[in-house]
Structure formats: C-alpha cells, structure tokens
Amino acid sequence: MYHPISLWKIQLQVEKVAVKVCEPNRINYTSDLKLEFIVCKYLGHGRPQYYRRTTPPSFFSTSTGDFTTLSESDWHQLHQEREEMLLSASSRDRVDGVIDESLLDGDDDMDFDAENAQKETEADETVNGVLQEYMADILGRIKRQIDSRGRPDCYANGTFWERPKDPLFALQASATRATGVSPTKLYHLDVFIWLPDRIQGSSGGFSCSCTRHHNLSRNGWNEKPIARRVKHLHRDYLLLTNRWICDKKQGGCGKSFQGTDPYILSQLPRHFQEAFPAILTVRAAVDKQLISLMRTCFATRFGPEPFAALMREMRYLDHAHRELLYLAAATSSAQFHHPRPFSKFTDKNRYAGTSLSTQYCKAVFVDWMRAYRPYFDRVIAALPATVVKGDHTFGVCYCLPFFINICDLHAYWLQLTKFFAKIGGVSTHVAMYTAVNEFEEARIQALTLTKSLDFVEGCYKNLAAGLQAHGHPPTQLMYTDNAKNELAYHERTTQSLQDNVSHIVINPFEHLPLLLLPAEHKSTFYEDSDLIDAACDHLLSGTHASKTKLVVGFALCSMGRHDTPESGGVHMIQIATGGTVYIFKVSKFLWFRSDT
C-alpha cells in the first residue's frame, strides 16, 4: 500500500507545539501552526541528529513505477522522525514567545570570539582527500598552461575562475564509465586563480617591504594546503596563488610573500585591487560579498547568531540538493542499482563542508570594522553641514549611523544602555548627543556624562574645521530644542552662526524700566465674591467720608484663553483710591452667568 503523499513537500498540521525547523534563532511558533517543510529525502537537512536516520528509506522505484510516493514503512519512519524532531525542538531554546536577535546578544567577549574563530579557521585549513587531489590536478594543469602560453587559459578566456562541471553534467559524464555514477565531482569547489604578475596590464614585478625595496622573485607554489579556503554565501571556494621571495642570493632580506599579501596587492593598480574578491584572515579568507551581507544584516538587527544559523542552513541545503541529484541519477541508471553512499557534510576527506559559527562571524566583522573605520570616518568628515540639528537622547534605544555602502550613511535603532560601562552599578554615560546635517546624515555623535554641551564643544570645533578643509560652506543654521539657552554656546563654538545675523528682539519694550509702585502704596487682590463684596463696602464707605477720587481700570478677556468664557468680557477690575489699589478678578462670575 502506498500513500499519495509528495516525497519532496509534506504539509503537516501541528497543534500546540513549538517547532524548530532549519534551526531559526530563538523563534517560537504559536499554537495551531500550519507548517510546510521540505523533506528532501532524509538527506541530512540541518543537524544530522535531528534529520537523518541510520537506515535510509526505500528510495528506489516501486511496483507502481511512481518514484514520488512513499511506501507504508517509509511513511511510518517519516512520522517517527517527525515526532523525534518536534520533541527535540520543543525542549531547546524556549524564550517564552520572545524573539531576541540583537546585534551583540550572547557572549560578548571579543578575545573569546577571536580565539574560537582562530581554532575554527585552523580546523578548516587542512584540505585532504578529494579536494587535495582536485587542487593538485588544477595546479598541474595551470603550470603546463603557463609554461606553454605564459598565463592560465582562464585569463585568456576573460575570467579568474576554474569551475567544476555543473552537478548534472558531472553525473552524466561519470555514468559513462565502468564504475558507474560517482558523486566525487559533486564535492569539487570553484577555484579563484590569483596570479597578479600574469594579468594583462600588470607591471609583472613587485618590490619588498624592506628598506632596500629589493625586487621580488617567484618562489613556487603552496603545498599544504595548495589553496586557501574562502568563506562564501552558500558554498566555499578555493583561492590559488603563488609565492614571492626577496632572494638573499640577489642581496635581498629573505622575506617571503604570498601573491595575496596586502603589500603585494597595494602595488597593483586600483582596479586590480578591487577585482580581488576576498578579505584574508589568518589562514582562511572571507568573500567581500559575504562581508557586505554581514554588514547589511547586522545593521538591521539580524545579528551574528541568526546570521550564522542562516549560513549553516544554506550550506546544508546545498549539500542536500547535491545528494538528491546524485541519488536520483543513480536510481535512473539501468546499469547501477547499488549506489555508493553520498558523503556526510562533515567528512573532511570527501565533501568537507564547513559552517560559520557565531564567534567567527563576530570576530571577522569586528576586525573588518576596525580596519575600515578610518575610511568611514573620512566619509563622514567629508559630508556637508550647512544646516545642523542637534539634541541629546536619554531613552532606551538610540539611533546609530551605519554604512550600507561606502557612499550612503543610514541610521538604525540599536539598544545601547545595556552595553554601557558601569561603576558601582551606575552607568558611566547618561546621554548621547547626535547632530545631523540637512540630509539627515549623522555628523556628530558622542556619549556624554551629563546634558552639558561642554562635552561636545570639541566636536563642533572639529566640524567647522572639517567643513573648511573639504571646501563646504560653513554652518549657517542650527536647530535645537532649547535655542534661547544654547544660543551663546553655539555662537561661541560655531562662529559662522554670527555672520550676517541680526538677533530678533522678541520684547520691543525690554529697554524700558520696570514700573514700580511707590513704597507707601499697597495692592490687594480678591477673587472670591464675598471678599470682593466686603472690599467694595469698605471702599465705598471710605470714599463717601473723604470724598476722594476713584481711578477705575478694566482688563478684558483675551479670546481663546482656556480660563475665560468663549465670548470674552471683563477679566479684572482695578480700582485705585488713596494709597490702595484694589484688584478684583471677575472673569469666573461671567462664566457662571453664561452657564445659567
């Protein structure tokens, strides 16, 4: 009996479980999740202990002739593996529904990261078995091409690459041999050949870094390993180069160089340097495209941990797809009914798959950022600042500038308070001051101990000097949320703000002296009705007796005030008589009258 269930894609209804397929970073799915996942014929998708069994199901043609169906035993095996996978996933990385993938979560010890990255690189350095034989064959072929034509054939064809056959054509070619379909060529990697002296347009010679700058001589090829492994998006490639030496026999210092050495690269024309695809680590390398992807992901809070999980998944998927092609080709071959097993992902003598760890991603990115920071600073210093907008930030999340490419500066949100240094439990910084230009590009950013602007005075002075050095016009307009109190500070630090400026006089009567009542006079204020009545009785009785004059003034209500009637009216009544001034607030009595 066969179940009409697609072998490649199975749709499962999972109820009230947290499923972790392809190992996403700390993502918990809610109940009643409809999960669609790729089976890929049990090909080790993800970590082997979760997705592979020791006994493979029957992948060969059934009596129905339908290769895309599962037998009953296969279905039960799949169901059992699914239960094991869900049980393992539900017990790992539960974070109570919170997705936490910040830039630096986890172990933030850079020394620890660098040490582990070094161990990882050393572990990946050795190239044995299939890849060693493959590289020896390529190296021998390149030597013969150089001896006969002076350069590799790939250069004559306009490319740096020596690529193996695509998997389909490699399987077809192996099927014609007596040994039948073989997966060996599916383990081969692309090879980038970097021989700068053989590139057309190159000077063909390099000098040593010693004081004499002696001319370097070719010093053969690398042997262990023949080529350097370069980390790339879904699959690594190999970087093949030659060696150079400052020959002592010719009066040199004896120093040796790889053809990929930064000092060698620095002697090439700029467009030659840009054609070099990788950034070198101690014993391996990282492709520039992968660094660009890291930079973009890390800037948008897709940090090293989920990035490493993504890369690991992409590499296992590539391995699974190659295994699938091989098994499908083997089963369709009439002369070959018992295929050799495909290599495991981690078999260093055959497939030799590698994956990036979180520590490796952190260490590589931090080192790259440290090396390129001076160039970023130069780009920021070259930006205009005709209009500047500055303010302090005291919240939890801060807006940081980050380069997406070398010509574009963007701002992203990053939680910083938990990374501030603390002394005695008190944060060393309480605010961050940021100033942006008219294009919302960050020009100044500094952590400050207090809100005082004294901490950023040097930043503004350097900004003015940088604008002049780069030929930009000086700052002409400054926006701040406390202009009245910061006016003197900004005019002192950015003197261009005073050029051709006439300060606006907000109060045209400010130059007049204050009106002061004589010391012998007094004023009394009343707003309660009973007190106003009593004061009026006292005032009237006094004026009848002394027959003194009364000076009466009225203060009218301003329309739109929140404490006055909408219709306006008298707000206050002032009555002066003798040495006393009576002030009666009567606006609320008008309210009462309008309400009634």
VEXMIMAR-443278 format. One line per field, with one value per residue (C-alpha): z, x, y. Coordinates in nm, 3 decimals. Each point is the difference from the previous one (the first is absolute). Layout:
# VEXMIMAR-443278
c3 [Z/...]
c1 [X/...]
c2 [Y/...]
***
This chain:
# VEXMIMAR-443278
c3 [0.000/-0.092/0.134/-0.268/0.193/-0.178/0.088/-0.041/0.190/0.281/0.167/0.366/0.243/0.329/0.304/0.310/-0.051/-0.051/-0.314/-0.090/-0.364/-0.158/0.341/-0.010/0.285/0.304/-0.193/0.167/-0.206/0.146/0.024/-0.298/-0.226/-0.354/-0.082/-0.351/-0.005/-0.252/0.057/-0.258/0.021/0.344/-0.133/0.322/-0.024/0.305/0.280/-0.071/0.339/-0.069/-0.366/-0.087/0.097/-0.036/-0.209/-0.321/-0.137/-0.330/-0.260/-0.300/-0.250/0.135/-0.169/-0.101/-0.184/0.190/0.149/0.191/0.239/0.340/0.105/0.323/0.184/-0.132/0.125/0.350/0.005/-0.106/0.265/0.270/-0.107/0.007/0.358/0.103/-0.170/0.172/0.337/-0.040/-0.127/0.274/0.272/-0.144/0.003/0.148/0.058/0.091/-0.333/-0.013/-0.310/0.115/-0.281/0.091/-0.144/0.290/0.201/0.145/0.098/-0.075/0.091/-0.316/0.115/0.047/-0.344/-0.167/0.168/-0.109/-0.350/-0.020/0.102/-0.254/-0.276/0.088/-0.005/-0.350/-0.128/-0.086/-0.349/-0.031/-0.209/-0.297/0.016/0.031/-0.308/-0.182/0.080/-0.094/-0.340/-0.054/0.112/-0.238/-0.285/0.073/0.012/-0.344/-0.138/0.135/-0.141/-0.346/-0.028/0.282/0.190/0.109/-0.265/0.223/-0.033/-0.376/0.028/0.205/0.342/0.323/0.066/-0.052/0.063/0.015/-0.218/0.115/0.202/-0.274/-0.267/0.248/0.081/-0.367/-0.073/0.287/-0.110/-0.319/0.193/0.112/0.366/-0.063/0.144/0.245/0.241/0.016/-0.237/0.200/0.285/-0.212/0.070/-0.222/-0.013/-0.028/-0.158/0.110/-0.180/-0.017/-0.201/-0.275/-0.039/-0.315/0.091/0.313/0.039/0.058/0.291/0.366/0.258/0.357/0.308/0.128/0.006/-0.329/-0.179/-0.181/-0.295/0.090/-0.178/-0.058/0.264/-0.122/0.130/0.328/0.094/0.336/-0.086/-0.372/0.018/0.269/0.085/-0.034/0.186/-0.235/0.005/-0.044/-0.088/0.044/-0.280/-0.019/-0.057/-0.188/-0.020/-0.025/0.231/-0.021/0.180/0.056/-0.101/0.222/-0.287/-0.183/0.302/0.141/0.359/-0.045/0.081/-0.168/-0.126/-0.123/-0.324/0.208/0.255/0.062/-0.073/-0.341/-0.069/0.094/-0.292/-0.255/-0.176/0.190/-0.236/0.040/0.377/-0.025/-0.210/0.288/0.151/0.361/0.332/0.154/0.351/0.168/-0.200/-0.199/-0.159/-0.020/-0.325/-0.030/-0.093/0.323/0.197/-0.174/0.094/0.362/0.008/-0.136/0.231/0.316/-0.065/-0.003/0.322/-0.180/0.214/-0.005/0.160/-0.247/-0.284/0.086/0.018/-0.341/-0.157/0.157/-0.139/-0.351/-0.003/0.119/-0.264/-0.272/0.130/0.004/-0.353/-0.133/0.176/-0.144/-0.353/0.052/0.138/-0.272/-0.268/0.160/0.014/-0.362/-0.118/-0.148/0.067/0.353/0.266/0.313/0.024/0.231/0.294/-0.040/0.230/0.329/0.025/0.254/-0.170/-0.049/-0.249/-0.235/0.008/0.267/0.082/0.241/0.180/0.167/0.376/0.187/0.145/-0.346/-0.139/0.294/-0.017/-0.378/0.002/0.293/-0.162/-0.333/0.165/0.189/-0.322/-0.202/0.268/-0.111/-0.346/0.148/0.211/-0.311/-0.181/0.295/0.026/-0.368/0.036/-0.010/0.303/-0.117/0.223/0.327/0.234/0.339/0.313/0.292/0.025/0.338/-0.103/-0.010/-0.374/-0.186/-0.368/-0.134/-0.342/-0.202/-0.343/-0.246/-0.273/-0.010/-0.132/0.205/0.371/0.165/0.356/0.180/0.349/0.239/0.372/0.168/0.367/0.092/-0.152/0.192/0.245/0.363/0.315/0.322/-0.192/-0.146/-0.375/-0.110/-0.260/0.029/-0.344/-0.359/-0.205/-0.373/-0.267/-0.358/-0.312/-0.244/-0.158/0.336/-0.014/0.336/0.038/0.376/0.249/0.349/0.332/0.276/0.377/0.043/-0.217/0.005/-0.347/0.119/-0.085/-0.372/-0.038/-0.165/-0.242/-0.125/-0.037/-0.196/-0.214/-0.095/-0.084/-0.208/-0.203/-0.087/-0.089/-0.238/-0.168/0.141/0.106/0.375/0.216/-0.052/0.198/0.325/0.134/0.368/0.249/0.239/-0.231/0.258/0.248/-0.259/-0.218/0.163/0.000/-0.370/-0.106/0.196/-0.134/-0.356/-0.075/-0.350/0.166/0.082/-0.361/-0.145/0.289/0.178/0.315/0.012/0.287/0.139/0.253/-0.153/0.345/0.169/0.012/0.210/0.381/0.208/0.148/0.377/0.239/0.263/0.329/0.178/-0.236/0.033/-0.224/0.104/-0.212/0.036/-0.204/0.241/-0.019/0.373/0.032/-0.302/0.158/0.330/-0.176/-0.205/0.316/0.168/-0.308/-0.042/0.366/-0.008/-0.314/0.134/0.312/-0.163/-0.340/-0.171/-0.369/-0.136/-0.297/-0.167/-0.258/-0.183/-0.132/-0.284/-0.068/-0.291/-0.236/-0.011/0.358/0.171/0.326/-0.145/-0.156/-0.374/-0.041/0.171/0.244/0.302/0.161/0.285/0.153/0.157/0.231/0.142/0.282/0.239/0.072/-0.086/-0.327/-0.003/-0.258/-0.053/-0.221/-0.139/-0.307/0.176/0.088/-0.374/-0.038/0.258/-0.175/-0.340/0.146/0.155]
c1 [0.000/0.132/-0.105/-0.043/0.214/0.261/0.350/0.141/-0.254/-0.221/-0.254/-0.053/-0.255/0.183/-0.208/0.128/0.368/0.307/0.173/0.358/0.069/0.329/0.097/-0.123/0.139/-0.230/-0.324/-0.301/-0.305/-0.349/-0.254/-0.196/0.297/-0.031/0.353/0.121/0.349/0.225/0.080/0.281/0.003/0.160/0.316/0.140/-0.179/0.121/0.183/0.029/-0.131/-0.332/-0.054/0.188/-0.047/0.254/-0.241/-0.105/-0.351/-0.062/0.071/-0.009/-0.273/-0.311/-0.223/-0.226/0.285/-0.063/0.324/-0.174/-0.200/0.083/-0.056/-0.183/0.324/0.152/-0.300/0.027/0.372/-0.066/-0.269/0.235/0.278/-0.246/-0.097/0.368/0.071/-0.293/0.097/0.358/-0.108/-0.256/0.262/0.260/0.026/-0.339/-0.019/-0.371/-0.104/0.269/0.212/0.334/0.251/0.192/0.338/0.218/-0.214/0.184/0.365/0.143/0.358/0.189/0.315/-0.209/-0.156/0.337/0.150/-0.286/0.004/0.372/-0.062/-0.281/0.223/0.282/-0.245/-0.114/0.351/0.086/-0.106/0.019/-0.138/-0.218/0.071/0.375/0.004/-0.227/0.230/0.312/-0.154/-0.095/0.344/0.175/-0.221/0.067/0.376/-0.014/-0.208/0.246/0.298/-0.157/-0.196/0.132/-0.329/-0.292/-0.262/-0.271/0.169/-0.008/-0.372/-0.061/-0.057/0.185/-0.199/0.058/-0.339/-0.096/-0.280/-0.352/-0.131/-0.230/0.273/0.253/-0.240/-0.068/0.373/0.066/-0.288/0.188/0.289/0.030/-0.031/-0.340/-0.148/0.242/-0.060/0.368/-0.020/-0.292/0.246/0.221/0.007/0.049/0.359/0.097/0.346/0.190/0.332/0.035/0.321/-0.174/-0.292/0.016/0.082/0.193/0.359/0.103/0.231/-0.024/0.236/0.067/-0.108/0.357/0.198/0.174/-0.332/0.171/-0.180/-0.185/0.050/-0.254/0.029/-0.220/-0.340/-0.165/-0.020/-0.178/-0.255/0.027/-0.278/-0.161/-0.366/-0.228/-0.332/-0.283/-0.380/-0.126/0.325/0.371/0.250/0.379/0.253/0.310/0.308/0.379/0.281/0.264/0.331/0.254/0.288/0.309/0.212/-0.078/0.064/-0.353/-0.119/-0.151/-0.356/-0.272/-0.341/-0.320/-0.143/-0.303/0.206/-0.139/0.344/0.001/-0.356/0.090/0.247/-0.269/-0.221/-0.316/-0.234/0.219/-0.036/-0.378/-0.013/0.147/-0.308/0.089/0.111/0.272/-0.008/0.292/-0.023/-0.323/-0.195/-0.350/-0.157/-0.074/-0.362/-0.041/0.144/-0.246/-0.285/0.122/0.015/-0.352/-0.147/0.177/-0.108/-0.365/0.022/0.041/0.303/0.284/-0.197/-0.292/0.242/0.215/-0.314/-0.109/0.338/0.007/-0.345/0.092/0.306/-0.191/-0.264/0.266/0.138/-0.350/-0.074/0.321/-0.078/-0.348/0.138/0.242/-0.261/-0.247/0.266/0.106/-0.352/-0.065/0.316/-0.081/0.347/0.046/-0.244/0.213/0.134/0.280/-0.117/0.035/0.252/-0.110/0.017/0.284/0.214/0.327/0.139/-0.298/-0.266/0.188/-0.288/0.054/-0.236/0.056/-0.031/-0.138/0.344/0.158/-0.257/0.054/0.379/0.017/-0.247/0.169/0.343/-0.137/-0.174/0.316/0.203/-0.249/-0.104/0.254/-0.158/-0.348/0.120/0.139/-0.330/-0.189/0.251/-0.054/-0.377/-0.148/-0.163/-0.154/-0.299/0.059/-0.258/0.128/-0.154/0.064/-0.161/-0.083/-0.231/0.069/0.054/0.244/0.028/0.340/0.147/0.106/0.150/-0.196/0.243/0.299/-0.197/-0.317/-0.046/-0.319/-0.129/-0.131/-0.132/0.221/-0.041/0.310/-0.076/0.069/0.349/0.103/0.284/-0.103/0.186/-0.166/-0.316/-0.020/0.031/0.303/-0.209/-0.353/-0.060/0.109/0.027/-0.069/0.015/-0.117/0.031/-0.266/-0.009/-0.054/0.354/0.173/0.285/0.057/-0.068/0.142/-0.088/-0.013/0.018/-0.268/-0.218/0.265/0.111/0.358/0.057/-0.066/0.171/0.301/-0.231/-0.151/0.339/0.131/-0.316/0.066/0.363/-0.103/-0.251/0.266/0.255/-0.243/-0.114/-0.354/-0.178/-0.002/-0.300/-0.266/-0.296/-0.027/-0.311/-0.028/-0.281/0.138/0.107/-0.028/0.240/0.237/0.030/0.316/0.165/-0.056/0.105/0.323/0.083/-0.133/0.093/-0.152/-0.344/0.072/0.074/-0.258/-0.237/-0.218/-0.154/-0.377/-0.125/-0.288/-0.110/0.021/-0.056/0.278/0.213/-0.259/0.035/-0.245/-0.295/0.029/-0.271/0.104/0.088/-0.291/-0.254/-0.131/-0.202/-0.255/-0.140/-0.342/-0.175/-0.263/-0.340/-0.040/0.344/-0.066/-0.332/0.169/0.278/-0.251/-0.198/0.320/0.104/-0.337/-0.026/0.347/-0.060/-0.327/0.176/0.312/-0.147/0.319/0.016/-0.018/0.209/-0.155/0.166/-0.124/0.193/-0.189/0.001/0.211/-0.197/0.126/0.135/-0.084/-0.101/-0.244/-0.347/-0.012/-0.184/0.277/-0.087/0.155/0.275/0.108/-0.109/0.262/-0.103/0.257/-0.088/0.234/0.292/-0.176/-0.059/-0.281/0.019/-0.313/0.003/-0.353/0.042/-0.140/-0.318/-0.053/0.039/-0.266/-0.232/0.054/-0.061/-0.330]
c2 [0.000/0.344/0.337/0.272/0.245/0.210/-0.111/0.350/0.210/-0.116/0.221/-0.069/0.137/0.054/0.085/0.180/-0.071/0.214/-0.124/0.073/-0.089/0.110/0.130/0.361/0.205/-0.002/0.021/-0.164/-0.069/0.034/-0.278/-0.135/0.067/-0.125/-0.106/-0.071/-0.145/-0.165/-0.365/-0.018/-0.380/-0.017/0.159/0.141/0.337/0.196/-0.177/-0.374/-0.111/0.167/-0.085/-0.319/-0.361/-0.279/-0.208/0.177/-0.051/-0.174/0.266/-0.227/-0.049/-0.171/-0.250/0.285/0.166/0.323/0.125/0.283/-0.221/-0.140/-0.357/-0.070/-0.079/0.324/0.194/-0.149/0.075/0.360/0.034/-0.130/0.239/0.288/-0.083/-0.017/0.332/0.174/-0.145/0.124/0.339/0.061/-0.051/0.237/0.377/0.084/0.376/0.035/0.140/0.269/0.041/0.137/0.041/0.313/0.084/-0.108/-0.244/-0.294/-0.013/0.344/-0.082/0.096/-0.182/-0.314/0.048/0.057/-0.308/-0.224/0.147/-0.078/-0.362/-0.024/0.136/-0.241/-0.290/0.097/0.059/-0.358/-0.106/-0.376/-0.281/0.097/0.373/-0.051/-0.222/0.246/0.294/-0.194/-0.072/0.367/0.123/-0.239/0.112/0.370/-0.060/-0.160/0.286/0.260/-0.190/-0.017/0.324/0.223/0.022/-0.220/-0.074/0.147/0.342/-0.031/-0.082/0.316/-0.153/-0.074/-0.316/-0.369/-0.157/-0.368/-0.130/0.067/-0.296/-0.129/-0.011/-0.142/-0.287/-0.065/-0.014/-0.242/-0.228/-0.087/-0.154/-0.358/0.099/0.153/0.318/0.159/0.291/0.098/0.297/0.137/0.066/0.228/0.374/0.301/0.126/0.368/0.028/0.310/0.043/0.380/-0.005/-0.200/0.241/0.208/0.361/-0.090/0.118/-0.360/0.079/0.093/0.148/-0.109/0.193/0.011/0.323/-0.083/-0.077/-0.283/-0.158/-0.321/-0.330/-0.277/-0.270/-0.284/-0.105/-0.093/-0.365/-0.047/0.109/0.074/0.259/0.213/-0.063/0.302/0.026/0.092/0.017/-0.356/-0.179/0.070/0.036/-0.038/0.277/-0.107/0.222/-0.022/0.110/0.275/0.044/0.272/-0.228/0.016/-0.129/0.323/0.223/-0.015/-0.041/-0.348/0.104/-0.208/0.117/-0.159/0.137/0.104/0.193/0.353/0.144/-0.170/0.115/0.358/0.012/-0.080/0.257/0.087/-0.188/-0.311/0.026/0.032/-0.317/-0.203/-0.171/-0.076/0.141/-0.216/-0.143/-0.178/-0.322/0.029/0.286/0.149/0.108/0.373/-0.071/-0.195/0.292/0.234/-0.232/-0.008/0.378/0.038/-0.265/0.117/0.358/-0.108/-0.208/-0.334/-0.076/-0.255/-0.282/-0.010/0.081/-0.303/-0.216/0.129/-0.077/-0.346/-0.074/0.120/-0.225/-0.306/0.071/0.006/-0.331/-0.148/0.114/-0.155/-0.327/0.005/0.045/-0.287/-0.243/0.089/-0.056/-0.328/-0.139/0.094/-0.178/-0.341/-0.146/0.119/-0.120/0.035/0.357/0.092/0.211/0.373/0.168/0.144/0.377/-0.010/-0.266/0.191/-0.251/0.020/0.274/0.202/0.233/0.289/0.238/0.336/0.024/0.298/0.075/-0.010/0.245/0.237/-0.012/0.047/0.290/0.178/-0.033/0.121/0.295/0.092/-0.004/0.205/0.247/0.266/-0.003/0.033/0.292/0.166/-0.034/0.146/0.287/0.080/0.048/0.353/0.163/0.325/-0.075/-0.184/-0.152/-0.114/-0.148/-0.234/-0.342/-0.153/-0.287/-0.372/-0.025/0.220/0.080/-0.103/0.075/-0.302/-0.038/-0.209/0.088/0.224/0.299/-0.025/0.058/-0.113/-0.006/-0.306/-0.065/-0.190/-0.056/0.140/0.050/-0.361/0.031/0.313/-0.049/0.032/0.095/-0.105/-0.084/0.352/0.050/0.201/0.182/0.128/0.152/0.000/0.318/-0.024/0.268/-0.060/0.213/0.116/-0.349/-0.175/-0.138/-0.030/0.250/-0.009/-0.277/-0.026/-0.161/0.260/-0.015/0.269/0.222/0.270/0.107/0.041/-0.369/0.062/0.337/-0.162/-0.183/0.324/0.166/-0.301/0.009/0.362/-0.079/-0.304/0.199/0.254/-0.270/-0.175/0.320/-0.006/0.320/0.059/-0.080/0.264/-0.132/-0.194/-0.173/-0.089/-0.054/0.264/0.282/0.281/-0.162/-0.155/0.310/0.135/-0.344/-0.070/0.349/-0.047/-0.349/0.055/0.357/-0.012/0.014/0.366/0.101/0.244/-0.068/0.254/-0.138/0.027/0.222/-0.201/0.269/0.351/0.159/-0.189/0.317/0.186/0.003/-0.199/0.187/-0.012/0.113/0.249/-0.156/0.170/-0.159/-0.354/-0.230/-0.260/-0.283/-0.164/-0.269/-0.139/0.167/0.055/0.159/0.220/0.115/0.082/0.192/0.198/0.095/0.113/0.195/0.175/0.093/0.150/0.205/0.144/0.116/0.148/0.077/-0.130/-0.081/-0.355/-0.108/-0.304/-0.228/-0.308/-0.301/-0.168/-0.373/-0.126/-0.219/-0.359/-0.016/-0.327/0.174/0.258/-0.013/-0.052/0.334/0.198/0.284/0.162/-0.201/0.229/0.335/0.227/0.283/0.242/0.236/0.172/-0.229/-0.329/-0.184/-0.255/-0.278/-0.210/-0.309/-0.027/-0.226/-0.304/0.190/0.049/-0.377/-0.063/0.241/-0.162/-0.346/0.105]
***
